[in-house]
Amino acid sequence: MKKDLHPSNYRPVAFKDMSNEEVFISRSTINAKETIEIDGVTYPLVKLEITSSSHPFYTGKQKLVDTAGRVDKFMSRYGNRNKK
């Protein structure tokens, strides 16, 4: 096997779903600027907009995720086209 092929800095990292505030811990090499304390242990924190715990495909619930006003922007541009 080749040496130094895989990263050696795997460590536990906390991932937080910002839509439902769920936190899970997994091993990763991702760099994080923030930290979080869970059960007295400090982990690097990575914030995510959507995960399997909040995605409609996995939850079975339709939910509109509009973080940048995309729907309002679309409606202001194209919403009144057929009302002439």
N, CA, C and O atoms as a CHARMM CRD file, in Angstrom:
* protein
*
  336
    1    1 MET  N      0.83400  -1.18900   0.00000 PROA 1      0.00000
    2    1 MET  CA     0.00000   0.00000   0.00000 PROA 1      0.00000
    3    1 MET  C      0.87200   1.24300   0.00000 PROA 1      0.00000
    4    1 MET  O      1.98200   1.23300   0.53200 PROA 1      0.00000
    5    2 LYS  N      0.36600   2.31200  -0.59700 PROA 2      0.00000
    6    2 LYS  CA     1.10200   3.56300  -0.62300 PROA 2      0.00000
    7    2 LYS  C      1.07300   4.23300   0.74200 PROA 2      0.00000
    8    2 LYS  O      0.05500   4.20500   1.43300 PROA 2      0.00000
    9    3 LYS  N      2.17600   4.82600   1.12200 PROA 3      0.00000
   10    3 LYS  CA     2.24700   5.55200   2.38100 PROA 3      0.00000
   11    3 LYS  C      1.74400   6.97300   2.17100 PROA 3      0.00000
   12    3 LYS  O      1.84800   7.51500   1.07100 PROA 3      0.00000
   13    4 ASP  N      1.20400   7.57100   3.21500 PROA 4      0.00000
   14    4 ASP  CA     0.70900   8.95000   3.22900 PROA 4      0.00000
   15    4 ASP  C     -0.36200   9.20500   2.17200 PROA 4      0.00000
   16    4 ASP  O     -0.45400  10.30600   1.62900 PROA 4      0.00000
   17    5 LEU  N     -1.16000   8.19900   1.88500 PROA 5      0.00000
   18    5 LEU  CA    -2.22200   8.34900   0.90400 PROA 5      0.00000
   19    5 LEU  C     -3.46200   8.99700   1.52700 PROA 5      0.00000
   20    5 LEU  O     -4.10400   9.83700   0.89600 PROA 5      0.00000
   21    6 HSD  N     -3.79600   8.61700   2.74700 PROA 6      0.00000
   22    6 HSD  CA    -4.97800   9.13000   3.41800 PROA 6      0.00000
   23    6 HSD  C     -4.58400  10.18500   4.45500 PROA 6      0.00000
   24    6 HSD  O     -3.49600  10.11800   5.02600 PROA 6      0.00000
   25    7 PRO  N     -5.46500  11.15600   4.69600 PROA 7      0.00000
   26    7 PRO  CA    -5.16500  12.17400   5.71100 PROA 7      0.00000
   27    7 PRO  C     -5.03600  11.53200   7.09000 PROA 7      0.00000
   28    7 PRO  O     -5.70400  10.54500   7.39800 PROA 7      0.00000
   29    8 SER  N     -4.17400  12.10600   7.90200 PROA 8      0.00000
   30    8 SER  CA    -3.95500  11.53700   9.22800 PROA 8      0.00000
   31    8 SER  C     -4.63600  12.34700  10.32500 PROA 8      0.00000
   32    8 SER  O     -4.51200  12.00500  11.50100 PROA 8      0.00000
   33    9 ASN  N     -5.35500  13.41600   9.96900 PROA 9      0.00000
   34    9 ASN  CA    -5.95200  14.26600  10.98600 PROA 9      0.00000
   35    9 ASN  C     -7.44200  14.01400  11.18400 PROA 9      0.00000
   36    9 ASN  O     -8.19000  14.96200  11.42200 PROA 9      0.00000
   37   10 TYR  N     -7.89400  12.76900  11.09400 PROA 10     0.00000
   38   10 TYR  CA    -9.28200  12.44300  11.40900 PROA 10     0.00000
   39   10 TYR  C     -9.51900  12.68100  12.88400 PROA 10     0.00000
   40   10 TYR  O     -8.70100  12.30300  13.72300 PROA 10     0.00000
   41   11 ARG  N    -10.64400  13.31100  13.20100 PROA 11     0.00000
   42   11 ARG  CA   -10.99600  13.58100  14.59000 PROA 11     0.00000
   43   11 ARG  C    -12.51700  13.69000  14.67500 PROA 11     0.00000
   44   11 ARG  O    -13.16700  13.89800  13.65100 PROA 11     0.00000
   45   12 PRO  N    -13.10000  13.55800  15.85900 PROA 12     0.00000
   46   12 PRO  CA   -14.54500  13.75500  16.00200 PROA 12     0.00000
   47   12 PRO  C    -14.91500  15.21900  15.76700 PROA 12     0.00000
   48   12 PRO  O    -14.26600  16.12500  16.28900 PROA 12     0.00000
   49   13 VAL  N    -15.96300  15.43600  14.97800 PROA 13     0.00000
   50   13 VAL  CA   -16.44500  16.77700  14.65000 PROA 13     0.00000
   51   13 VAL  C    -17.95600  16.79100  14.85000 PROA 13     0.00000
   52   13 VAL  O    -18.63400  15.82600  14.49700 PROA 13     0.00000
   53   14 ALA  N    -18.49200  17.87800  15.41600 PROA 14     0.00000
   54   14 ALA  CA   -19.93400  18.02200  15.61200 PROA 14     0.00000
   55   14 ALA  C    -20.51500  18.76000  14.40700 PROA 14     0.00000
   56   14 ALA  O    -20.01300  19.81300  14.01600 PROA 14     0.00000
   57   15 PHE  N    -21.57000  18.20500  13.82500 PROA 15     0.00000
   58   15 PHE  CA   -22.28900  18.81900  12.71800 PROA 15     0.00000
   59   15 PHE  C    -23.66100  19.23500  13.23400 PROA 15     0.00000
   60   15 PHE  O    -24.35600  18.43400  13.85800 PROA 15     0.00000
   61   16 LYS  N    -24.06100  20.49000  12.97900 PROA 16     0.00000
   62   16 LYS  CA   -25.33800  21.00300  13.48200 PROA 16     0.00000
   63   16 LYS  C    -26.22900  21.39700  12.32000 PROA 16     0.00000
   64   16 LYS  O    -25.84500  22.20100  11.47000 PROA 16     0.00000
   65   17 ASP  N    -27.42800  20.82000  12.29000 PROA 17     0.00000
   66   17 ASP  CA   -28.43100  21.16800  11.29100 PROA 17     0.00000
   67   17 ASP  C    -29.12600  22.44000  11.76200 PROA 17     0.00000
   68   17 ASP  O    -29.77600  22.43200  12.80800 PROA 17     0.00000
   69   18 MET  N    -29.00100  23.53300  11.01000 PROA 18     0.00000
   70   18 MET  CA   -29.52400  24.81900  11.44000 PROA 18     0.00000
   71   18 MET  C    -31.04300  24.92300  11.30100 PROA 18     0.00000
   72   18 MET  O    -31.64400  25.81700  11.89600 PROA 18     0.00000
   73   19 SER  N    -31.67800  24.03800  10.53800 PROA 19     0.00000
   74   19 SER  CA   -33.12500  24.12900  10.37700 PROA 19     0.00000
   75   19 SER  C    -33.88600  23.47200  11.52300 PROA 19     0.00000
   76   19 SER  O    -35.00800  23.88100  11.82000 PROA 19     0.00000
   77   20 ASN  N    -33.30500  22.46000  12.17700 PROA 20     0.00000
   78   20 ASN  CA   -33.99900  21.83200  13.29900 PROA 20     0.00000
   79   20 ASN  C    -33.11900  21.69100  14.54400 PROA 20     0.00000
   80   20 ASN  O    -33.51300  21.03300  15.50700 PROA 20     0.00000
   81   21 GLU  N    -31.93700  22.30200  14.53300 PROA 21     0.00000
   82   21 GLU  CA   -31.02800  22.36500  15.69000 PROA 21     0.00000
   83   21 GLU  C    -30.51800  20.99700  16.14700 PROA 21     0.00000
   84   21 GLU  O    -30.05500  20.87400  17.28100 PROA 21     0.00000
   85   22 GLU  N    -30.58700  19.97700  15.30800 PROA 22     0.00000
   86   22 GLU  CA   -30.07100  18.66100  15.67100 PROA 22     0.00000
   87   22 GLU  C    -28.55300  18.63300  15.49400 PROA 22     0.00000
   88   22 GLU  O    -28.02300  19.16400  14.51800 PROA 22     0.00000
   89   23 VAL  N    -27.86000  18.00900  16.45000 PROA 23     0.00000
   90   23 VAL  CA   -26.40300  17.92200  16.40500 PROA 23     0.00000
   91   23 VAL  C    -26.01500  16.44600  16.37500 PROA 23     0.00000
   92   23 VAL  O    -26.54400  15.64000  17.14100 PROA 23     0.00000
   93   24 PHE  N    -25.09500  16.10200  15.49100 PROA 24     0.00000
   94   24 PHE  CA   -24.55500  14.74100  15.48700 PROA 24     0.00000
   95   24 PHE  C    -23.04300  14.81200  15.35800 PROA 24     0.00000
   96   24 PHE  O    -22.50000  15.77700  14.82100 PROA 24     0.00000
   97   25 ILE  N    -22.37700  13.79500  15.84700 PROA 25     0.00000
   98   25 ILE  CA   -20.91800  13.75500  15.86900 PROA 25     0.00000
   99   25 ILE  C    -20.44400  12.65000  14.93200 PROA 25     0.00000
  100   25 ILE  O    -20.94400  11.52500  14.96000 PROA 25     0.00000
  101   26 SER  N    -19.46900  13.00200  14.10600 PROA 26     0.00000
  102   26 SER  CA   -18.87400  12.05600  13.17800 PROA 26     0.00000
  103   26 SER  C    -17.39500  12.37800  13.05000 PROA 26     0.00000
  104   26 SER  O    -16.95700  13.46600  13.42500 PROA 26     0.00000
  105   27 ARG  N    -16.63500  11.44600  12.52900 PROA 27     0.00000
  106   27 ARG  CA   -15.20700  11.70300  12.32700 PROA 27     0.00000
  107   27 ARG  C    -15.01400  12.36700  10.97900 PROA 27     0.00000
  108   27 ARG  O    -15.62200  11.97100   9.98600 PROA 27     0.00000
  109   28 SER  N    -14.14600  13.39900  10.95100 PROA 28     0.00000
  110   28 SER  CA   -13.92900  14.15000   9.72600 PROA 28     0.00000
  111   28 SER  C    -12.58100  14.85500   9.77400 PROA 28     0.00000
  112   28 SER  O    -11.95100  14.94900  10.82800 PROA 28     0.00000
  113   29 THR  N    -12.14900  15.35000   8.61700 PROA 29     0.00000
  114   29 THR  CA   -10.92400  16.14600   8.53200 PROA 29     0.00000
  115   29 THR  C    -11.23900  17.60400   8.23000 PROA 29     0.00000
  116   29 THR  O    -10.32300  18.39200   7.99800 PROA 29     0.00000
  117   30 ILE  N    -12.51800  17.98000   8.22700 PROA 30     0.00000
  118   30 ILE  CA   -12.93200  19.33500   7.86600 PROA 30     0.00000
  119   30 ILE  C    -12.41700  20.34800   8.89600 PROA 30     0.00000
  120   30 ILE  O    -12.37500  20.07300  10.09500 PROA 30     0.00000
  121   31 ASN  N    -12.02700  21.52800   8.39200 PROA 31     0.00000
  122   31 ASN  CA   -11.58900  22.59900   9.28200 PROA 31     0.00000
  123   31 ASN  C    -12.81000  23.38500   9.73500 PROA 31     0.00000
  124   31 ASN  O    -13.68400  23.70300   8.92800 PROA 31     0.00000
  125   32 ALA  N    -12.87000  23.70100  11.03500 PROA 32     0.00000
  126   32 ALA  CA   -13.99900  24.43800  11.59200 PROA 32     0.00000
  127   32 ALA  C    -13.48800  25.61500  12.40200 PROA 32     0.00000
  128   32 ALA  O    -12.46800  25.52400  13.08600 PROA 32     0.00000
  129   33 LYS  N    -14.22100  26.73300  12.31300 PROA 33     0.00000
  130   33 LYS  CA   -13.83000  27.93400  13.04900 PROA 33     0.00000
  131   33 LYS  C    -14.46900  27.98600  14.43600 PROA 33     0.00000
  132   33 LYS  O    -13.93100  28.62400  15.34100 PROA 33     0.00000
  133   34 GLU  N    -15.61500  27.31900  14.60800 PROA 34     0.00000
  134   34 GLU  CA   -16.33500  27.36300  15.86700 PROA 34     0.00000
  135   34 GLU  C    -16.20100  26.03900  16.59700 PROA 34     0.00000
  136   34 GLU  O    -15.84100  25.02000  16.00800 PROA 34     0.00000
  137   35 THR  N    -16.50000  26.07200  17.89900 PROA 35     0.00000
  138   35 THR  CA   -16.50100  24.85800  18.71200 PROA 35     0.00000
  139   35 THR  C    -17.80400  24.78400  19.49000 PROA 35     0.00000
  140   35 THR  O    -18.50000  25.78500  19.66300 PROA 35     0.00000
  141   36 ILE  N    -18.12100  23.58300  19.95600 PROA 36     0.00000
  142   36 ILE  CA   -19.30100  23.35700  20.76900 PROA 36     0.00000
  143   36 ILE  C    -18.94300  22.34100  21.84200 PROA 36     0.00000
  144   36 ILE  O    -18.13400  21.44300  21.61400 PROA 36     0.00000
  145   37 GLU  N    -19.55000  22.48800  23.01300 PROA 37     0.00000
  146   37 GLU  CA   -19.29800  21.54800  24.09700 PROA 37     0.00000
  147   37 GLU  C    -20.50800  20.64100  24.25500 PROA 37     0.00000
  148   37 GLU  O    -21.63100  21.10700  24.44900 PROA 37     0.00000
  149   38 ILE  N    -20.26200  19.33400  24.16900 PROA 38     0.00000
  150   38 ILE  CA   -21.30400  18.33000  24.31500 PROA 38     0.00000
  151   38 ILE  C    -20.83700  17.32800  25.35200 PROA 38     0.00000
  152   38 ILE  O    -19.80400  16.68200  25.17900 PROA 38     0.00000
  153   39 ASP  N    -21.59500  17.19900  26.42700 PROA 39     0.00000
  154   39 ASP  CA   -21.27600  16.27200  27.51900 PROA 39     0.00000
  155   39 ASP  C    -19.87700  16.50000  28.07900 PROA 39     0.00000
  156   39 ASP  O    -19.18000  15.54100  28.41300 PROA 39     0.00000
  157   40 GLY  N    -19.46600  17.74100  28.18200 PROA 40     0.00000
  158   40 GLY  CA   -18.17700  18.07900  28.75900 PROA 40     0.00000
  159   40 GLY  C    -16.99800  17.94900  27.82700 PROA 40     0.00000
  160   40 GLY  O    -15.86000  18.16900  28.24400 PROA 40     0.00000
  161   41 VAL  N    -17.23700  17.59500  26.56900 PROA 41     0.00000
  162   41 VAL  CA   -16.17000  17.45000  25.58200 PROA 41     0.00000
  163   41 VAL  C    -16.35400  18.53900  24.52600 PROA 41     0.00000
  164   41 VAL  O    -17.46600  18.74900  24.04300 PROA 41     0.00000
  165   42 THR  N    -15.27900  19.22600  24.16700 PROA 42     0.00000
  166   42 THR  CA   -15.33300  20.27700  23.16400 PROA 42     0.00000
  167   42 THR  C    -14.99100  19.70300  21.79500 PROA 42     0.00000
  168   42 THR  O    -13.96600  19.04500  21.61300 PROA 42     0.00000
  169   43 TYR  N    -15.89400  19.97400  20.82000 PROA 43     0.00000
  170   43 TYR  CA   -15.72600  19.48600  19.45600 PROA 43     0.00000
  171   43 TYR  C    -15.69200  20.67700  18.49600 PROA 43     0.00000
  172   43 TYR  O    -16.30700  21.70500  18.77900 PROA 43     0.00000
  173   44 PRO  N    -14.99000  20.56000  17.37100 PROA 44     0.00000
  174   44 PRO  CA   -15.13000  21.56700  16.31000 PROA 44     0.00000
  175   44 PRO  C    -16.56300  21.50200  15.77800 PROA 44     0.00000
  176   44 PRO  O    -17.13100  20.41600  15.66800 PROA 44     0.00000
  177   45 LEU  N    -17.15300  22.66100  15.44500 PROA 45     0.00000
  178   45 LEU  CA   -18.54700  22.71900  15.01700 PROA 45     0.00000
  179   45 LEU  C    -18.64000  23.14900  13.55800 PROA 45     0.00000
  180   45 LEU  O    -18.04000  24.14400  13.14900 PROA 45     0.00000
  181   46 VAL  N    -19.40900  22.37600  12.77300 PROA 46     0.00000
  182   46 VAL  CA   -19.69600  22.70000  11.38200 PROA 46     0.00000
  183   46 VAL  C    -21.21100  22.86800  11.27200 PROA 46     0.00000
  184   46 VAL  O    -21.96300  21.95500  11.61400 PROA 46     0.00000
  185   47 LYS  N    -21.66000  24.02700  10.79700 PROA 47     0.00000
  186   47 LYS  CA   -23.08700  24.30300  10.66000 PROA 47     0.00000
  187   47 LYS  C    -23.53200  23.97800   9.24200 PROA 47     0.00000
  188   47 LYS  O    -22.89500  24.37600   8.26700 PROA 47     0.00000
  189   48 LEU  N    -24.65500  23.23800   9.14600 PROA 48     0.00000
  190   48 LEU  CA   -25.19800  22.82700   7.86000 PROA 48     0.00000
  191   48 LEU  C    -26.61400  23.35200   7.70500 PROA 48     0.00000
  192   48 LEU  O    -27.35500  23.43200   8.68400 PROA 48     0.00000
  193   49 GLU  N    -26.99700  23.71000   6.49100 PROA 49     0.00000
  194   49 GLU  CA   -28.35200  24.20200   6.24300 PROA 49     0.00000
  195   49 GLU  C    -29.36700  23.05700   6.24500 PROA 49     0.00000
  196   49 GLU  O    -30.48000  23.21200   6.74800 PROA 49     0.00000
  197   50 ILE  N    -28.98300  21.91700   5.68600 PROA 50     0.00000
  198   50 ILE  CA   -29.92100  20.80400   5.58100 PROA 50     0.00000
  199   50 ILE  C    -29.16200  19.49000   5.68800 PROA 50     0.00000
  200   50 ILE  O    -28.08500  19.33700   5.11200 PROA 50     0.00000
  201   51 THR  N    -29.72600  18.54400   6.42500 PROA 51     0.00000
  202   51 THR  CA   -29.13400  17.21600   6.57800 PROA 51     0.00000
  203   51 THR  C    -30.22900  16.17500   6.35800 PROA 51     0.00000
  204   51 THR  O    -31.35300  16.52100   5.99400 PROA 51     0.00000
  205   52 SER  N    -29.90800  14.91600   6.57500 PROA 52     0.00000
  206   52 SER  CA   -30.90900  13.86900   6.40300 PROA 52     0.00000
  207   52 SER  C    -32.01700  13.96900   7.45000 PROA 52     0.00000
  208   52 SER  O    -33.10300  13.42900   7.23900 PROA 52     0.00000
  209   53 SER  N    -31.77000  14.64600   8.57100 PROA 53     0.00000
  210   53 SER  CA   -32.81600  14.78100   9.58200 PROA 53     0.00000
  211   53 SER  C    -33.82000  15.87800   9.24400 PROA 53     0.00000
  212   53 SER  O    -34.86900  15.95900   9.88400 PROA 53     0.00000
  213   54 SER  N    -33.52900  16.72400   8.25400 PROA 54     0.00000
  214   54 SER  CA   -34.46800  17.78000   7.89200 PROA 54     0.00000
  215   54 SER  C    -34.82500  17.78300   6.40300 PROA 54     0.00000
  216   54 SER  O    -35.68700  18.56000   5.99300 PROA 54     0.00000
  217   55 HSD  N    -34.19900  16.95000   5.59300 PROA 55     0.00000
  218   55 HSD  CA   -34.47300  16.92800   4.15300 PROA 55     0.00000
  219   55 HSD  C    -35.82600  16.25000   3.89300 PROA 55     0.00000
  220   55 HSD  O    -36.10500  15.19500   4.46200 PROA 55     0.00000
  221   56 PRO  N    -36.66700  16.84900   3.03600 PROA 56     0.00000
  222   56 PRO  CA   -37.99400  16.28000   2.78100 PROA 56     0.00000
  223   56 PRO  C    -37.97100  14.85400   2.25300 PROA 56     0.00000
  224   56 PRO  O    -38.89800  14.09200   2.52900 PROA 56     0.00000
  225   57 PHE  N    -36.96000  14.47100   1.51300 PROA 57     0.00000
  226   57 PHE  CA   -36.89400  13.10600   0.99500 PROA 57     0.00000
  227   57 PHE  C    -36.81400  12.09400   2.12800 PROA 57     0.00000
  228   57 PHE  O    -37.44700  11.04000   2.06000 PROA 57     0.00000
  229   58 TYR  N    -36.04600  12.39800   3.16700 PROA 58     0.00000
  230   58 TYR  CA   -35.85300  11.46600   4.27800 PROA 58     0.00000
  231   58 TYR  C    -36.92800  11.59100   5.34600 PROA 58     0.00000
  232   58 TYR  O    -37.23100  10.60600   6.01900 PROA 58     0.00000
  233   59 THR  N    -37.51100  12.76500   5.52000 PROA 59     0.00000
  234   59 THR  CA   -38.51400  12.95200   6.56900 PROA 59     0.00000
  235   59 THR  C    -39.92000  12.67800   6.08600 PROA 59     0.00000
  236   59 THR  O    -40.79700  12.37300   6.89400 PROA 59     0.00000
  237   60 GLY  N    -40.16300  12.77800   4.76800 PROA 60     0.00000
  238   60 GLY  CA   -41.50000  12.57500   4.24400 PROA 60     0.00000
  239   60 GLY  C    -42.38000  13.80100   4.37900 PROA 60     0.00000
  240   60 GLY  O    -43.56300  13.73900   4.04700 PROA 60     0.00000
  241   61 LYS  N    -41.84900  14.89800   4.84800 PROA 61     0.00000
  242   61 LYS  CA   -42.60900  16.13100   5.03300 PROA 61     0.00000
  243   61 LYS  C    -42.09200  17.18200   4.06100 PROA 61     0.00000
  244   61 LYS  O    -40.88500  17.38700   3.94000 PROA 61     0.00000
  245   62 GLN  N    -43.01400  17.84400   3.37100 PROA 62     0.00000
  246   62 GLN  CA   -42.61600  18.93800   2.49800 PROA 62     0.00000
  247   62 GLN  C    -42.38600  20.17400   3.34700 PROA 62     0.00000
  248   62 GLN  O    -43.21400  20.52100   4.18900 PROA 62     0.00000
  249   63 LYS  N    -41.27800  20.82800   3.12900 PROA 63     0.00000
  250   63 LYS  CA   -40.95100  22.01900   3.88900 PROA 63     0.00000
  251   63 LYS  C    -40.24600  22.98200   2.94800 PROA 63     0.00000
  252   63 LYS  O    -39.33300  22.59200   2.22100 PROA 63     0.00000
  253   64 LEU  N    -40.66600  24.22500   2.96300 PROA 64     0.00000
  254   64 LEU  CA   -40.05300  25.23300   2.11400 PROA 64     0.00000
  255   64 LEU  C    -38.84200  25.80500   2.83100 PROA 64     0.00000
  256   64 LEU  O    -38.96300  26.36100   3.92300 PROA 64     0.00000
  257   65 VAL  N    -37.67400  25.66900   2.21400 PROA 65     0.00000
  258   65 VAL  CA   -36.44400  26.22500   2.76200 PROA 65     0.00000
  259   65 VAL  C    -36.07400  27.40400   1.88000 PROA 65     0.00000
  260   65 VAL  O    -35.59300  27.22500   0.76100 PROA 65     0.00000
  261   66 ASP  N    -36.29700  28.60300   2.38100 PROA 66     0.00000
  262   66 ASP  CA   -36.05200  29.81300   1.61200 PROA 66     0.00000
  263   66 ASP  C    -35.15900  30.72400   2.44600 PROA 66     0.00000
  264   66 ASP  O    -35.65400  31.57600   3.18300 PROA 66     0.00000
  265   67 THR  N    -33.86100  30.54900   2.33100 PROA 67     0.00000
  266   67 THR  CA   -32.94000  31.31700   3.15900 PROA 67     0.00000
  267   67 THR  C    -32.52600  32.62200   2.51900 PROA 67     0.00000
  268   67 THR  O    -32.01700  33.50300   3.21200 PROA 67     0.00000
  269   68 ALA  N    -32.72400  32.77900   1.22400 PROA 68     0.00000
  270   68 ALA  CA   -32.24900  33.98600   0.55000 PROA 68     0.00000
  271   68 ALA  C    -33.37000  34.74600  -0.14800 PROA 68     0.00000
  272   68 ALA  O    -33.08500  35.61900  -0.96800 PROA 68     0.00000
  273   69 GLY  N    -34.64200  34.44500   0.14600 PROA 69     0.00000
  274   69 GLY  CA   -35.75000  35.15000  -0.48600 PROA 69     0.00000
  275   69 GLY  C    -35.93700  34.78400  -1.93500 PROA 69     0.00000
  276   69 GLY  O    -36.40100  35.61200  -2.71900 PROA 69     0.00000
  277   70 ARG  N    -35.59200  33.56700  -2.31800 PROA 70     0.00000
  278   70 ARG  CA   -35.65100  33.16000  -3.71900 PROA 70     0.00000
  279   70 ARG  C    -37.08900  33.13300  -4.24900 PROA 70     0.00000
  280   70 ARG  O    -37.34000  33.51500  -5.39200 PROA 70     0.00000
  281   71 VAL  N    -38.02000  32.68300  -3.42000 PROA 71     0.00000
  282   71 VAL  CA   -39.40800  32.59300  -3.86900 PROA 71     0.00000
  283   71 VAL  C    -39.97000  33.98900  -4.09100 PROA 71     0.00000
  284   71 VAL  O    -40.63600  34.22500  -5.09900 PROA 71     0.00000
  285   72 ASP  N    -39.72200  34.91900  -3.17800 PROA 72     0.00000
  286   72 ASP  CA   -40.20200  36.28800  -3.33800 PROA 72     0.00000
  287   72 ASP  C    -39.58600  36.95000  -4.56200 PROA 72     0.00000
  288   72 ASP  O    -40.26500  37.68100  -5.28400 PROA 72     0.00000
  289   73 LYS  N    -38.32700  36.70100  -4.79300 PROA 73     0.00000
  290   73 LYS  CA   -37.64800  37.27500  -5.95100 PROA 73     0.00000
  291   73 LYS  C    -38.25400  36.73100  -7.25100 PROA 73     0.00000
  292   73 LYS  O    -38.44800  37.48200  -8.20800 PROA 73     0.00000
  293   74 PHE  N    -38.54900  35.43500  -7.28400 PROA 74     0.00000
  294   74 PHE  CA   -39.16600  34.82400  -8.45600 PROA 74     0.00000
  295   74 PHE  C    -40.55700  35.39900  -8.68600 PROA 74     0.00000
  296   74 PHE  O    -40.91000  35.74100  -9.81500 PROA 74     0.00000
  297   75 MET  N    -41.34900  35.50800  -7.62200 PROA 75     0.00000
  298   75 MET  CA   -42.70700  36.01500  -7.75700 PROA 75     0.00000
  299   75 MET  C    -42.72600  37.46800  -8.21300 PROA 75     0.00000
  300   75 MET  O    -43.60300  37.85600  -8.98500 PROA 75     0.00000
  301   76 SER  N    -41.77900  38.27800  -7.75300 PROA 76     0.00000
  302   76 SER  CA   -41.75000  39.66900  -8.18900 PROA 76     0.00000
  303   76 SER  C    -41.37200  39.78300  -9.66200 PROA 76     0.00000
  304   76 SER  O    -41.81200  40.71200 -10.33900 PROA 76     0.00000
  305   77 ARG  N    -40.57100  38.86200 -10.16200 PROA 77     0.00000
  306   77 ARG  CA   -40.18100  38.89700 -11.57500 PROA 77     0.00000
  307   77 ARG  C    -41.23500  38.28800 -12.48600 PROA 77     0.00000
  308   77 ARG  O    -41.60100  38.88300 -13.50000 PROA 77     0.00000
  309   78 TYR  N    -41.72700  37.09900 -12.12900 PROA 78     0.00000
  310   78 TYR  CA   -42.54200  36.31600 -13.05500 PROA 78     0.00000
  311   78 TYR  C    -43.95200  36.03700 -12.56300 PROA 78     0.00000
  312   78 TYR  O    -44.72700  35.39600 -13.27300 PROA 78     0.00000
  313   79 GLY  N    -44.30300  36.49100 -11.38700 PROA 79     0.00000
  314   79 GLY  CA   -45.60600  36.13500 -10.79500 PROA 79     0.00000
  315   79 GLY  C    -46.79700  36.72600 -11.49700 PROA 79     0.00000
  316   79 GLY  O    -47.85200  36.09100 -11.50400 PROA 79     0.00000
  317   80 ASN  N    -46.70400  37.90300 -12.09100 PROA 80     0.00000
  318   80 ASN  CA   -47.85100  38.58000 -12.67700 PROA 80     0.00000
  319   80 ASN  C    -47.89100  38.48400 -14.20300 PROA 80     0.00000
  320   80 ASN  O    -48.55200  39.31000 -14.83300 PROA 80     0.00000
  321   81 ARG  N    -47.23800  37.55000 -14.80400 PROA 81     0.00000
  322   81 ARG  CA   -47.19900  37.44900 -16.27400 PROA 81     0.00000
  323   81 ARG  C    -48.52400  37.07200 -16.88700 PROA 81     0.00000
  324   81 ARG  O    -48.86000  37.57900 -17.95700 PROA 81     0.00000
  325   82 ASN  N    -49.29000  36.20900 -16.26100 PROA 82     0.00000
  326   82 ASN  CA   -50.53900  35.73200 -16.84300 PROA 82     0.00000
  327   82 ASN  C    -51.75600  36.55900 -16.42300 PROA 82     0.00000
  328   82 ASN  O    -52.87100  36.21300 -16.81400 PROA 82     0.00000
  329   83 LYS  N    -51.59800  37.61100 -15.66100 PROA 83     0.00000
  330   83 LYS  CA   -52.72100  38.38100 -15.15600 PROA 83     0.00000
  331   83 LYS  C    -53.02700  39.61100 -16.00700 PROA 83     0.00000
  332   83 LYS  O    -53.61400  40.56600 -15.49800 PROA 83     0.00000
  333   84 LYS  N    -52.65200  39.62000 -17.27100 PROA 84     0.00000
  334   84 LYS  CA   -52.90500  40.78500 -18.14800 PROA 84     0.00000
  335   84 LYS  C    -54.18100  40.64600 -18.91000 PROA 84     0.00000
  336   84 LYS  O    -54.53600  41.53300 -19.68600 PROA 84     0.00000
